[in-house]
Amino acid sequence: MRSVVKLFLFFITALLAVTPLYAATPVGDWFLQAGANGDGKSAASPTGSSAAIEHQSAEGDTIILLPADTALEGGLALKAGQKLIGVSDSGRKPVLTNSNSTRNEGCGIVLADSNRVLNLRIENTHASGIYGPSTSTAHIESVDVHNANWSASFVEASYSTLPGSLPHGGMMFVHSRSLDSSSGEVSVTSSRVTQAAGFGIVSITSGSAHSSLSVSHTKVEGGSRIGFFDAGISTLVQGSAAKVQLEITDSEVQGRMSRSGRNVMVVASSGAHANARIQRFVSGPTGQDGIVGAVMQSPSEISISISDSLIEGAGQMNVEGSLINLPPDDPSQANRARVSIDIEGSTIRSAGAVSGFEDVAANVWLGASQFLKDQPPARGEYQLRIRDSRIEGAGRSGLEFGDLELLHQGQVDKSKYDVVLRGNTIVNNGDAEIMIYAPGVSIDARKNCWGHAEGLAEQRVTVLPPARLSQLDVTEPIYCEWKRGDTHH
């Protein structure tokens, strides 16, 4: 054990030598270990009390969690600039837990500003595994969170246009500072979140804050629903001056299996702006949607870019963009909501693979959602670009535009849809490759492969009035290697 600690302390010394300090005040090292009873001032005399470390440590200090046979109970609240670093033993990370709702709100780690958390495991927490109630900058690396928020607890932060209170989750970061403060930047790297209730990883941005959430080389798997919320990686942004940037790379999300389950959820309201860039990503089976962007109110905007990714097995939609019919935040800017989705070099397949939505499942869907039944459908703009990708094997349709339920209600979707498809293979999708219900849809689908040399057969297109077949251009089809039943990229 001592040789492991000595080696790791050498690493810590090197790390601190190249890491900017939070403040000019002297910094110290503190040592924690489950079951220990020392003063915490050295590796030879660690303390077993996280409360003592919270009391004695100062801003900018480093707290080292040593390996033990049991989990450290009670969680840990960090001060600004502090680092929490775990020491592994034979490949096993030290474990921290918190079953006490009255200590640190039942969370495993509570962040302040400019914190770094490295190389540990958090499990079986009453509330969030990691919780940043007012986060500026945080870096999470090589951290495993398991079975967080088993009590189905809720946070104080709210999101006014979504039903119910917001639940805790695996990792939760809240940004609400004004533009006078620096932008909030959170990174989660080489980590794992499993079986978190409510949210896996979520960033909540409001007021006039600008924030970014970067998730890389990370897996989010499983979890359970709390009210409306059952999502793997989410960003929720509200406020006319609020902006958020979500980056997901070399990561995987799957297993949110309730009928509200979504792997990636981007939501904007009250005039906010959200941008998401998703690269080399795997979206696996989930109860409802794989990747969804939803504008709750005009004049909010969402832009999602997806590349080199595999998105498969969602219960309803693998990729969804929707405008929600809540009253506009600013009546003078009504009908200015916008959802833009760009997909390149990706495979999108097998929507409807999870039971529950087979008869309505689409690989890609854009359309209005009737959140309020007594309000007219939302009106705004959709833009979709798909290049060099495969879209196949959906329960009902490959690509679908407009809401069939609106037609049944006798309402007309007045939004504009600008769609360009190039160099794609679009085959073997349930009832149709393309379905169109909205008269404002314009689809330039030239130079794609439809599985037949002659191109897309008319019977593989569903168009319902007031939409017209002339809204779709599928000329100049290209040849591609494909046979029925082939669903491999």
Secondary structure, 3 states (H helix, E strand, C coil): CHHHHHHHHHHHHHHHHHCCCCCCCCCCEEEECCCCECCCCCCCCCECCHHHHHHHCCCCCEEEECCCCCCECCCEECCCCCEEEECCECCECCEECCCCCCCHHHCCEECCCCEEEEEEEEECCCCCCEEECCCCEEEEEEEEEECCCCCCCECCCCCCCCCCCCECEEEEEEECCCCCCCCEEEEEECCEEECCECEEEEEEECCCCEEEEEEECCEEECCECECCECEEEEEEEECCCCEEEEEEEEEEEECCCCCCCEEEEEEEECCCEEEEEEEEEEECCECCEEEEEEECCCCCEEEEEEECCEEECECCEEEEEEEECCCCCCHHHCCCEEEEEEEECCEEECCCCCCCCHHHCEEEEEEEECCCCCCCCCCEEEEEEEECCEEECCCCEEEEECCHHHHHCCCCCCCEEEEEEECCEEECCCCEEEEECCCCEEEECCCCECCCCCCCCHHHEEECCCCCHHHEECCCCCCCCCCCCCCCC
